[in-house]
Amino acid sequence: MSLSPELLKILACPEDKGPLYYIESESMLYNSRLSRSYEIRDDIPVMLIDEAVNVDAVEHGRLMAIVAEQAIDPTF
């Protein structure tokens, strides 16, 4: 199940309050500014800063390639 469009309109990074990319195929929300991902568990975004995963440059490039390839718009 994917996240609802209504939810995506309001989701923001809990740290910098900016938009996120919803990468459904990876079950994550991604903040490209901070290179940080937020897992989606059981269709619920885990938006806790302490549980976010810092992404290295190689992974950042891979995720941004998915964003570009799938033409994913940022939230809100």
HTML snippet that shows the backbone in 3Dmol.js (N, CA, C, O; Angstrom):
<script src="https://3Dmol.org/build/3Dmol-min.js"></script>
<div id="view" style="width:600px;height:400px;position:relative"></div>
<script>
const pdb = `
ATOM      1  N   MET A   1       0.851  -1.174   0.000  1.00  0.00           N
ATOM      2  CA  MET A   1       0.000   0.000   0.000  1.00  0.00           C
ATOM      3  C   MET A   1       0.896   1.236   0.000  1.00  0.00           C
ATOM      4  O   MET A   1       1.929   1.253   0.669  1.00  0.00           O
ATOM      5  N   SER A   2       0.516   2.244  -0.728  1.00  0.00           N
ATOM      6  CA  SER A   2       1.302   3.467  -0.789  1.00  0.00           C
ATOM      7  C   SER A   2       0.698   4.527   0.140  1.00  0.00           C
ATOM      8  O   SER A   2      -0.446   4.419   0.581  1.00  0.00           O
ATOM      9  N   LEU A   3       1.501   5.543   0.415  1.00  0.00           N
ATOM     10  CA  LEU A   3       1.031   6.634   1.261  1.00  0.00           C
ATOM     11  C   LEU A   3       0.005   7.465   0.494  1.00  0.00           C
ATOM     12  O   LEU A   3       0.111   7.635  -0.721  1.00  0.00           O
ATOM     13  N   SER A   4      -0.965   7.967   1.201  1.00  0.00           N
ATOM     14  CA  SER A   4      -2.031   8.728   0.557  1.00  0.00           C
ATOM     15  C   SER A   4      -1.527  10.084   0.073  1.00  0.00           C
ATOM     16  O   SER A   4      -0.644  10.677   0.693  1.00  0.00           O
ATOM     17  N   PRO A   5      -2.085  10.574  -1.028  1.00  0.00           N
ATOM     18  CA  PRO A   5      -1.711  11.899  -1.527  1.00  0.00           C
ATOM     19  C   PRO A   5      -1.966  13.006  -0.494  1.00  0.00           C
ATOM     20  O   PRO A   5      -1.229  13.990  -0.446  1.00  0.00           O
ATOM     21  N   GLU A   6      -3.000  12.846   0.322  1.00  0.00           N
ATOM     22  CA  GLU A   6      -3.304  13.841   1.350  1.00  0.00           C
ATOM     23  C   GLU A   6      -2.180  13.907   2.380  1.00  0.00           C
ATOM     24  O   GLU A   6      -1.797  14.994   2.812  1.00  0.00           O
ATOM     25  N   LEU A   7      -1.655  12.755   2.771  1.00  0.00           N
ATOM     26  CA  LEU A   7      -0.549  12.715   3.725  1.00  0.00           C
ATOM     27  C   LEU A   7       0.703  13.325   3.118  1.00  0.00           C
ATOM     28  O   LEU A   7       1.417  14.073   3.785  1.00  0.00           O
ATOM     29  N   LEU A   8       0.973  13.012   1.866  1.00  0.00           N
ATOM     30  CA  LEU A   8       2.167  13.539   1.209  1.00  0.00           C
ATOM     31  C   LEU A   8       2.140  15.060   1.081  1.00  0.00           C
ATOM     32  O   LEU A   8       3.190  15.698   0.996  1.00  0.00           O
ATOM     33  N   LYS A   9       0.952  15.632   1.067  1.00  0.00           N
ATOM     34  CA  LYS A   9       0.833  17.092   0.975  1.00  0.00           C
ATOM     35  C   LYS A   9       1.323  17.792   2.233  1.00  0.00           C
ATOM     36  O   LYS A   9       1.657  18.975   2.190  1.00  0.00           O
ATOM     37  N   ILE A  10       1.369  17.074   3.355  1.00  0.00           N
ATOM     38  CA  ILE A  10       1.737  17.714   4.616  1.00  0.00           C
ATOM     39  C   ILE A  10       3.028  17.194   5.238  1.00  0.00           C
ATOM     40  O   ILE A  10       3.535  17.795   6.185  1.00  0.00           O
ATOM     41  N   LEU A  11       3.569  16.088   4.724  1.00  0.00           N
ATOM     42  CA  LEU A  11       4.784  15.526   5.325  1.00  0.00           C
ATOM     43  C   LEU A  11       5.990  16.425   5.076  1.00  0.00           C
ATOM     44  O   LEU A  11       6.210  16.907   3.965  1.00  0.00           O
ATOM     45  N   ALA A  12       6.758  16.635   6.131  1.00  0.00           N
ATOM     46  CA  ALA A  12       7.984  17.419   6.047  1.00  0.00           C
ATOM     47  C   ALA A  12       9.044  16.756   6.918  1.00  0.00           C
ATOM     48  O   ALA A  12       8.727  15.981   7.821  1.00  0.00           O
ATOM     49  N   CYS A  13      10.271  17.061   6.644  1.00  0.00           N
ATOM     50  CA  CYS A  13      11.365  16.549   7.458  1.00  0.00           C
ATOM     51  C   CYS A  13      11.231  17.111   8.876  1.00  0.00           C
ATOM     52  O   CYS A  13      11.045  18.317   9.042  1.00  0.00           O
ATOM     53  N   PRO A  14      11.321  16.263   9.889  1.00  0.00           N
ATOM     54  CA  PRO A  14      11.179  16.767  11.258  1.00  0.00           C
ATOM     55  C   PRO A  14      12.360  17.639  11.695  1.00  0.00           C
ATOM     56  O   PRO A  14      12.255  18.390  12.664  1.00  0.00           O
ATOM     57  N   GLU A  15      13.473  17.537  10.984  1.00  0.00           N
ATOM     58  CA  GLU A  15      14.640  18.323  11.383  1.00  0.00           C
ATOM     59  C   GLU A  15      14.691  19.692  10.704  1.00  0.00           C
ATOM     60  O   GLU A  15      14.771  20.716  11.383  1.00  0.00           O
ATOM     61  N   ASP A  16      14.645  19.718   9.373  1.00  0.00           N
ATOM     62  CA  ASP A  16      14.769  21.017   8.692  1.00  0.00           C
ATOM     63  C   ASP A  16      13.438  21.549   8.154  1.00  0.00           C
ATOM     64  O   ASP A  16      13.389  22.622   7.552  1.00  0.00           O
ATOM     65  N   LYS A  17      12.368  20.795   8.374  1.00  0.00           N
ATOM     66  CA  LYS A  17      11.000  21.194   7.994  1.00  0.00           C
ATOM     67  C   LYS A  17      10.795  21.354   6.489  1.00  0.00           C
ATOM     68  O   LYS A  17       9.807  21.950   6.060  1.00  0.00           O
ATOM     69  N   GLY A  18      11.710  20.832   5.694  1.00  0.00           N
ATOM     70  CA  GLY A  18      11.609  20.912   4.243  1.00  0.00           C
ATOM     71  C   GLY A  18      10.915  19.703   3.649  1.00  0.00           C
ATOM     72  O   GLY A  18      10.603  18.745   4.356  1.00  0.00           O
ATOM     73  N   PRO A  19      10.673  19.751   2.332  1.00  0.00           N
ATOM     74  CA  PRO A  19       9.993  18.645   1.646  1.00  0.00           C
ATOM     75  C   PRO A  19      10.865  17.396   1.560  1.00  0.00           C
ATOM     76  O   PRO A  19      12.086  17.444   1.707  1.00  0.00           O
ATOM     77  N   LEU A  20      10.193  16.289   1.317  1.00  0.00           N
ATOM     78  CA  LEU A  20      10.834  14.979   1.207  1.00  0.00           C
ATOM     79  C   LEU A  20      10.444  14.339  -0.119  1.00  0.00           C
ATOM     80  O   LEU A  20       9.448  14.721  -0.732  1.00  0.00           O
ATOM     81  N   TYR A  21      11.228  13.372  -0.554  1.00  0.00           N
ATOM     82  CA  TYR A  21      10.861  12.556  -1.704  1.00  0.00           C
ATOM     83  C   TYR A  21      10.339  11.224  -1.185  1.00  0.00           C
ATOM     84  O   TYR A  21      10.996  10.555  -0.387  1.00  0.00           O
ATOM     85  N   TYR A  22       9.161  10.851  -1.642  1.00  0.00           N
ATOM     86  CA  TYR A  22       8.590   9.551  -1.298  1.00  0.00           C
ATOM     87  C   TYR A  22       9.034   8.561  -2.362  1.00  0.00           C
ATOM     88  O   TYR A  22       8.560   8.590  -3.497  1.00  0.00           O
ATOM     89  N   ILE A  23       9.949   7.689  -1.975  1.00  0.00           N
ATOM     90  CA  ILE A  23      10.453   6.667  -2.895  1.00  0.00           C
ATOM     91  C   ILE A  23       9.762   5.364  -2.503  1.00  0.00           C
ATOM     92  O   ILE A  23      10.244   4.604  -1.662  1.00  0.00           O
ATOM     93  N   GLU A  24       8.639   5.138  -3.132  1.00  0.00           N
ATOM     94  CA  GLU A  24       7.786   4.007  -2.768  1.00  0.00           C
ATOM     95  C   GLU A  24       8.510   2.671  -2.918  1.00  0.00           C
ATOM     96  O   GLU A  24       8.355   1.789  -2.074  1.00  0.00           O
ATOM     97  N   SER A  25       9.292   2.512  -3.975  1.00  0.00           N
ATOM     98  CA  SER A  25       9.989   1.244  -4.219  1.00  0.00           C
ATOM     99  C   SER A  25      11.015   0.920  -3.135  1.00  0.00           C
ATOM    100  O   SER A  25      11.407  -0.236  -2.976  1.00  0.00           O
ATOM    101  N   GLU A  26      11.450   1.940  -2.387  1.00  0.00           N
ATOM    102  CA  GLU A  26      12.431   1.750  -1.313  1.00  0.00           C
ATOM    103  C   GLU A  26      11.773   1.818   0.070  1.00  0.00           C
ATOM    104  O   GLU A  26      12.449   1.667   1.088  1.00  0.00           O
ATOM    105  N   SER A  27      10.463   2.044   0.106  1.00  0.00           N
ATOM    106  CA  SER A  27       9.715   2.204   1.365  1.00  0.00           C
ATOM    107  C   SER A  27      10.381   3.243   2.261  1.00  0.00           C
ATOM    108  O   SER A  27      10.698   2.988   3.423  1.00  0.00           O
ATOM    109  N   MET A  28      10.583   4.432   1.675  1.00  0.00           N
ATOM    110  CA  MET A  28      11.233   5.486   2.448  1.00  0.00           C
ATOM    111  C   MET A  28      10.818   6.864   1.985  1.00  0.00           C
ATOM    112  O   MET A  28      10.316   7.055   0.877  1.00  0.00           O
ATOM    113  N   LEU A  29      11.044   7.810   2.864  1.00  0.00           N
ATOM    114  CA  LEU A  29      10.984   9.227   2.548  1.00  0.00           C
ATOM    115  C   LEU A  29      12.423   9.713   2.617  1.00  0.00           C
ATOM    116  O   LEU A  29      13.163   9.343   3.529  1.00  0.00           O
ATOM    117  N   TYR A  30      12.820  10.534   1.663  1.00  0.00           N
ATOM    118  CA  TYR A  30      14.223  10.937   1.581  1.00  0.00           C
ATOM    119  C   TYR A  30      14.377  12.446   1.570  1.00  0.00           C
ATOM    120  O   TYR A  30      13.724  13.148   0.798  1.00  0.00           O
ATOM    121  N   ASN A  31      15.248  12.930   2.435  1.00  0.00           N
ATOM    122  CA  ASN A  31      15.608  14.347   2.481  1.00  0.00           C
ATOM    123  C   ASN A  31      16.949  14.486   1.770  1.00  0.00           C
ATOM    124  O   ASN A  31      17.989  14.119   2.316  1.00  0.00           O
ATOM    125  N   SER A  32      16.919  15.013   0.563  1.00  0.00           N
ATOM    126  CA  SER A  32      18.151  15.134  -0.229  1.00  0.00           C
ATOM    127  C   SER A  32      19.059  16.239   0.290  1.00  0.00           C
ATOM    128  O   SER A  32      20.262  16.211   0.029  1.00  0.00           O
ATOM    129  N   ARG A  33      18.520  17.205   1.013  1.00  0.00           N
ATOM    130  CA  ARG A  33      19.337  18.296   1.545  1.00  0.00           C
ATOM    131  C   ARG A  33      20.245  17.810   2.665  1.00  0.00           C
ATOM    132  O   ARG A  33      21.392  18.244   2.770  1.00  0.00           O
ATOM    133  N   LEU A  34      19.736  16.911   3.502  1.00  0.00           N
ATOM    134  CA  LEU A  34      20.498  16.388   4.636  1.00  0.00           C
ATOM    135  C   LEU A  34      21.047  14.989   4.375  1.00  0.00           C
ATOM    136  O   LEU A  34      21.741  14.428   5.224  1.00  0.00           O
ATOM    137  N   SER A  35      20.741  14.421   3.206  1.00  0.00           N
ATOM    138  CA  SER A  35      21.120  13.032   2.877  1.00  0.00           C
ATOM    139  C   SER A  35      20.675  12.086   3.990  1.00  0.00           C
ATOM    140  O   SER A  35      21.465  11.326   4.550  1.00  0.00           O
ATOM    141  N   ARG A  36      19.387  12.166   4.283  1.00  0.00           N
ATOM    142  CA  ARG A  36      18.834  11.370   5.370  1.00  0.00           C
ATOM    143  C   ARG A  36      17.537  10.718   4.914  1.00  0.00           C
ATOM    144  O   ARG A  36      16.704  11.350   4.264  1.00  0.00           O
ATOM    145  N   SER A  37      17.375   9.436   5.265  1.00  0.00           N
ATOM    146  CA  SER A  37      16.160   8.722   4.891  1.00  0.00           C
ATOM    147  C   SER A  37      15.352   8.353   6.128  1.00  0.00           C
ATOM    148  O   SER A  37      15.884   8.134   7.216  1.00  0.00           O
ATOM    149  N   TYR A  38      14.041   8.296   5.908  1.00  0.00           N
ATOM    150  CA  TYR A  38      13.092   7.909   6.946  1.00  0.00           C
ATOM    151  C   TYR A  38      12.331   6.693   6.457  1.00  0.00           C
ATOM    152  O   TYR A  38      11.683   6.731   5.410  1.00  0.00           O
ATOM    153  N   GLU A  39      12.411   5.626   7.211  1.00  0.00           N
ATOM    154  CA  GLU A  39      11.786   4.355   6.845  1.00  0.00           C
ATOM    155  C   GLU A  39      10.263   4.437   6.947  1.00  0.00           C
ATOM    156  O   GLU A  39       9.715   5.191   7.751  1.00  0.00           O
ATOM    157  N   ILE A  40       9.610   3.652   6.124  1.00  0.00           N
ATOM    158  CA  ILE A  40       8.159   3.486   6.215  1.00  0.00           C
ATOM    159  C   ILE A  40       7.927   2.044   6.649  1.00  0.00           C
ATOM    160  O   ILE A  40       8.275   1.105   5.934  1.00  0.00           O
ATOM    161  N   ARG A  41       7.333   1.881   7.830  1.00  0.00           N
ATOM    162  CA  ARG A  41       7.068   0.544   8.381  1.00  0.00           C
ATOM    163  C   ARG A  41       5.569   0.329   8.480  1.00  0.00           C
ATOM    164  O   ARG A  41       4.850   1.145   9.056  1.00  0.00           O
ATOM    165  N   ASP A  42       5.111  -0.764   7.919  1.00  0.00           N
ATOM    166  CA  ASP A  42       3.675  -1.093   7.962  1.00  0.00           C
ATOM    167  C   ASP A  42       2.829   0.088   7.503  1.00  0.00           C
ATOM    168  O   ASP A  42       1.801   0.405   8.101  1.00  0.00           O
ATOM    169  N   ASP A  43       3.282   0.734   6.424  1.00  0.00           N
ATOM    170  CA  ASP A  43       2.587   1.871   5.813  1.00  0.00           C
ATOM    171  C   ASP A  43       2.535   3.114   6.699  1.00  0.00           C
ATOM    172  O   ASP A  43       1.698   3.994   6.498  1.00  0.00           O
ATOM    173  N   ILE A  44       3.438   3.180   7.683  1.00  0.00           N
ATOM    174  CA  ILE A  44       3.503   4.336   8.579  1.00  0.00           C
ATOM    175  C   ILE A  44       4.904   4.933   8.501  1.00  0.00           C
ATOM    176  O   ILE A  44       5.880   4.242   8.796  1.00  0.00           O
ATOM    177  N   PRO A  45       5.025   6.201   8.110  1.00  0.00           N
ATOM    178  CA  PRO A  45       6.344   6.838   8.083  1.00  0.00           C
ATOM    179  C   PRO A  45       6.889   7.012   9.504  1.00  0.00           C
ATOM    180  O   PRO A  45       6.200   7.513  10.392  1.00  0.00           O
ATOM    181  N   VAL A  46       8.123   6.593   9.693  1.00  0.00           N
ATOM    182  CA  VAL A  46       8.789   6.744  10.985  1.00  0.00           C
ATOM    183  C   VAL A  46       9.577   8.051  10.918  1.00  0.00           C
ATOM    184  O   VAL A  46      10.704   8.088  10.424  1.00  0.00           O
ATOM    185  N   MET A  47       8.970   9.108  11.419  1.00  0.00           N
ATOM    186  CA  MET A  47       9.525  10.452  11.277  1.00  0.00           C
ATOM    187  C   MET A  47      10.250  10.905  12.545  1.00  0.00           C
ATOM    188  O   MET A  47      10.087  12.037  12.999  1.00  0.00           O
ATOM    189  N   LEU A  48      11.044  10.009  13.100  1.00  0.00           N
ATOM    190  CA  LEU A  48      11.827  10.324  14.290  1.00  0.00           C
ATOM    191  C   LEU A  48      13.271  10.592  13.874  1.00  0.00           C
ATOM    192  O   LEU A  48      13.883   9.768  13.195  1.00  0.00           O
ATOM    193  N   ILE A  49      13.810  11.721  14.273  1.00  0.00           N
ATOM    194  CA  ILE A  49      15.172  12.086  13.895  1.00  0.00           C
ATOM    195  C   ILE A  49      16.159  11.017  14.351  1.00  0.00           C
ATOM    196  O   ILE A  49      17.096  10.685  13.624  1.00  0.00           O
ATOM    197  N   ASP A  50      15.955  10.483  15.540  1.00  0.00           N
ATOM    198  CA  ASP A  50      16.865   9.464  16.074  1.00  0.00           C
ATOM    199  C   ASP A  50      16.863   8.169  15.269  1.00  0.00           C
ATOM    200  O   ASP A  50      17.823   7.402  15.334  1.00  0.00           O
ATOM    201  N   GLU A  51      15.801   7.918  14.514  1.00  0.00           N
ATOM    202  CA  GLU A  51      15.724   6.686  13.729  1.00  0.00           C
ATOM    203  C   GLU A  51      16.019   6.900  12.245  1.00  0.00           C
ATOM    204  O   GLU A  51      15.995   5.949  11.463  1.00  0.00           O
ATOM    205  N   ALA A  52      16.294   8.126  11.861  1.00  0.00           N
ATOM    206  CA  ALA A  52      16.653   8.414  10.467  1.00  0.00           C
ATOM    207  C   ALA A  52      18.006   7.790  10.152  1.00  0.00           C
ATOM    208  O   ALA A  52      18.836   7.580  11.037  1.00  0.00           O
ATOM    209  N   VAL A  53      18.207   7.499   8.874  1.00  0.00           N
ATOM    210  CA  VAL A  53      19.462   6.884   8.426  1.00  0.00           C
ATOM    211  C   VAL A  53      20.219   7.901   7.578  1.00  0.00           C
ATOM    212  O   VAL A  53      19.695   8.417   6.591  1.00  0.00           O
ATOM    213  N   ASN A  54      21.460   8.182   7.976  1.00  0.00           N
ATOM    214  CA  ASN A  54      22.318   9.050   7.168  1.00  0.00           C
ATOM    215  C   ASN A  54      22.813   8.269   5.966  1.00  0.00           C
ATOM    216  O   ASN A  54      23.223   7.115   6.091  1.00  0.00           O
ATOM    217  N   VAL A  55      22.775   8.897   4.809  1.00  0.00           N
ATOM    218  CA  VAL A  55      23.094   8.239   3.543  1.00  0.00           C
ATOM    219  C   VAL A  55      24.420   8.789   3.019  1.00  0.00           C
ATOM    220  O   VAL A  55      24.652   9.998   3.038  1.00  0.00           O
ATOM    221  N   ASP A  56      25.289   7.887   2.551  1.00  0.00           N
ATOM    222  CA  ASP A  56      26.567   8.337   1.993  1.00  0.00           C
ATOM    223  C   ASP A  56      26.375   8.857   0.567  1.00  0.00           C
ATOM    224  O   ASP A  56      25.282   8.773   0.008  1.00  0.00           O
ATOM    225  N   ALA A  57      27.438   9.388  -0.006  1.00  0.00           N
ATOM    226  CA  ALA A  57      27.355  10.035  -1.325  1.00  0.00           C
ATOM    227  C   ALA A  57      26.917   9.063  -2.422  1.00  0.00           C
ATOM    228  O   ALA A  57      26.157   9.441  -3.313  1.00  0.00           O
ATOM    229  N   VAL A  58      27.386   7.830  -2.365  1.00  0.00           N
ATOM    230  CA  VAL A  58      27.015   6.840  -3.388  1.00  0.00           C
ATOM    231  C   VAL A  58      25.524   6.531  -3.308  1.00  0.00           C
ATOM    232  O   VAL A  58      24.838   6.495  -4.329  1.00  0.00           O
ATOM    233  N   GLU A  59      25.024   6.308  -2.097  1.00  0.00           N
ATOM    234  CA  GLU A  59      23.600   6.016  -1.917  1.00  0.00           C
ATOM    235  C   GLU A  59      22.752   7.235  -2.278  1.00  0.00           C
ATOM    236  O   GLU A  59      21.681   7.093  -2.868  1.00  0.00           O
ATOM    237  N   HIS A  60      23.220   8.415  -1.931  1.00  0.00           N
ATOM    238  CA  HIS A  60      22.515   9.642  -2.311  1.00  0.00           C
ATOM    239  C   HIS A  60      22.348   9.707  -3.831  1.00  0.00           C
ATOM    240  O   HIS A  60      21.265  10.006  -4.335  1.00  0.00           O
ATOM    241  N   GLY A  61      23.427   9.426  -4.549  1.00  0.00           N
ATOM    242  CA  GLY A  61      23.363   9.437  -6.011  1.00  0.00           C
ATOM    243  C   GLY A  61      22.374   8.419  -6.546  1.00  0.00           C
ATOM    244  O   GLY A  61      21.629   8.707  -7.482  1.00  0.00           O
ATOM    245  N   ARG A  62      22.362   7.232  -5.960  1.00  0.00           N
ATOM    246  CA  ARG A  62      21.427   6.180  -6.391  1.00  0.00           C
ATOM    247  C   ARG A  62      19.984   6.614  -6.151  1.00  0.00           C
ATOM    248  O   ARG A  62      19.129   6.451  -7.022  1.00  0.00           O
ATOM    249  N   LEU A  63      19.718   7.164  -4.972  1.00  0.00           N
ATOM    250  CA  LEU A  63      18.354   7.589  -4.653  1.00  0.00           C
ATOM    251  C   LEU A  63      17.909   8.748  -5.541  1.00  0.00           C
ATOM    252  O   LEU A  63      16.762   8.781  -5.987  1.00  0.00           O
ATOM    253  N   MET A  64      18.799   9.689  -5.796  1.00  0.00           N
ATOM    254  CA  MET A  64      18.434  10.817  -6.652  1.00  0.00           C
ATOM    255  C   MET A  64      18.235  10.366  -8.100  1.00  0.00           C
ATOM    256  O   MET A  64      17.455  10.974  -8.833  1.00  0.00           O
ATOM    257  N   ALA A  65      18.931   9.309  -8.517  1.00  0.00           N
ATOM    258  CA  ALA A  65      18.699   8.746  -9.852  1.00  0.00           C
ATOM    259  C   ALA A  65      17.293   8.147  -9.930  1.00  0.00           C
ATOM    260  O   ALA A  65      16.620   8.281 -10.953  1.00  0.00           O
ATOM    261  N   ILE A  66      16.847   7.491  -8.862  1.00  0.00           N
ATOM    262  CA  ILE A  66      15.482   6.951  -8.816  1.00  0.00           C
ATOM    263  C   ILE A  66      14.477   8.097  -8.880  1.00  0.00           C
ATOM    264  O   ILE A  66      13.491   8.025  -9.613  1.00  0.00           O
ATOM    265  N   VAL A  67      14.731   9.147  -8.114  1.00  0.00           N
ATOM    266  CA  VAL A  67      13.840  10.311  -8.110  1.00  0.00           C
ATOM    267  C   VAL A  67      13.722  10.887  -9.522  1.00  0.00           C
ATOM    268  O   VAL A  67      12.623  11.194  -9.985  1.00  0.00           O
ATOM    269  N   ALA A  68      14.860  11.030 -10.198  1.00  0.00           N
ATOM    270  CA  ALA A  68      14.853  11.592 -11.555  1.00  0.00           C
ATOM    271  C   ALA A  68      14.173  10.644 -12.541  1.00  0.00           C
ATOM    272  O   ALA A  68      13.351  11.067 -13.353  1.00  0.00           O
ATOM    273  N   GLU A  69      14.519   9.370 -12.465  1.00  0.00           N
ATOM    274  CA  GLU A  69      13.973   8.375 -13.393  1.00  0.00           C
ATOM    275  C   GLU A  69      12.461   8.258 -13.280  1.00  0.00           C
ATOM    276  O   GLU A  69      11.762   8.131 -14.286  1.00  0.00           O
ATOM    277  N   GLN A  70      11.960   8.302 -12.048  1.00  0.00           N
ATOM    278  CA  GLN A  70      10.522   8.138 -11.806  1.00  0.00           C
ATOM    279  C   GLN A  70       9.793   9.479 -11.749  1.00  0.00           C
ATOM    280  O   GLN A  70       8.584   9.520 -11.520  1.00  0.00           O
ATOM    281  N   ALA A  71      10.521  10.571 -11.955  1.00  0.00           N
ATOM    282  CA  ALA A  71       9.946  11.921 -11.902  1.00  0.00           C
ATOM    283  C   ALA A  71       9.139  12.143 -10.625  1.00  0.00           C
ATOM    284  O   ALA A  71       7.991  12.586 -10.665  1.00  0.00           O
ATOM    285  N   ILE A  72       9.766  11.826  -9.492  1.00  0.00           N
ATOM    286  CA  ILE A  72       9.110  11.957  -8.201  1.00  0.00           C
ATOM    287  C   ILE A  72       9.153  13.424  -7.755  1.00  0.00           C
ATOM    288  O   ILE A  72      10.216  14.042  -7.695  1.00  0.00           O
ATOM    289  N   ASP A  73       7.997  13.948  -7.451  1.00  0.00           N
ATOM    290  CA  ASP A  73       7.895  15.316  -6.931  1.00  0.00           C
ATOM    291  C   ASP A  73       8.091  15.289  -5.426  1.00  0.00           C
ATOM    292  O   ASP A  73       7.735  14.306  -4.777  1.00  0.00           O
ATOM    293  N   PRO A  74       8.650  16.348  -4.860  1.00  0.00           N
ATOM    294  CA  PRO A  74       8.769  16.407  -3.404  1.00  0.00           C
ATOM    295  C   PRO A  74       7.394  16.595  -2.750  1.00  0.00           C
ATOM    296  O   PRO A  74       6.439  17.038  -3.387  1.00  0.00           O
ATOM    297  N   THR A  75       7.326  16.251  -1.481  1.00  0.00           N
ATOM    298  CA  THR A  75       6.090  16.455  -0.725  1.00  0.00           C
ATOM    299  C   THR A  75       5.786  17.937  -0.633  1.00  0.00           C
ATOM    300  O   THR A  75       6.665  18.773  -0.843  1.00  0.00           O
ATOM    301  N   PHE A  76       4.597  18.247  -0.333  1.00  0.00           N
ATOM    302  CA  PHE A  76       4.006  19.592  -0.253  1.00  0.00           C
ATOM    303  C   PHE A  76       4.640  20.483  -1.234  1.00  0.00           C
ATOM    304  O   PHE A  76       4.281  21.658  -1.324  1.00  0.00           O
TER     305      PHE A  76
END
`;
const viewer = $3Dmol.createViewer("view");
viewer.addModel(pdb, "pdb");
viewer.setStyle({}, {cartoon: {color: "spectrum"}});
viewer.zoomTo();
viewer.render();
</script>
